[in-house]
Amino acid sequence: MPHHFTKSTVSATFWCRPCGKPTEHLVQDGRCGACKVCLARLEAEAEKRKEKPPAAVQLGMFGGSQ
């Protein structure tokens, strides 16, 4: 059965399938939204992807650096 909330409700606890436990979810337009734990994890992964990898080391013809 879907849950409906008032427009002033900001968050509520629901079961999260990816987390495998009850977690706090956002409530948007009176309906259950995204899991706050999953959102934080996705944002951390996006920040990690944005980090620039170190420059590659140029090797010589036979593996030694020049």
Buried (B, 14 or more C-beta within 10 A) or exposed (E): EEEEBEEEBEEEEBEBEEEEEEBBBBBEEEEBBEBBBBEEEEEEEEEEEEEEEEEEEEEEEEEEEE
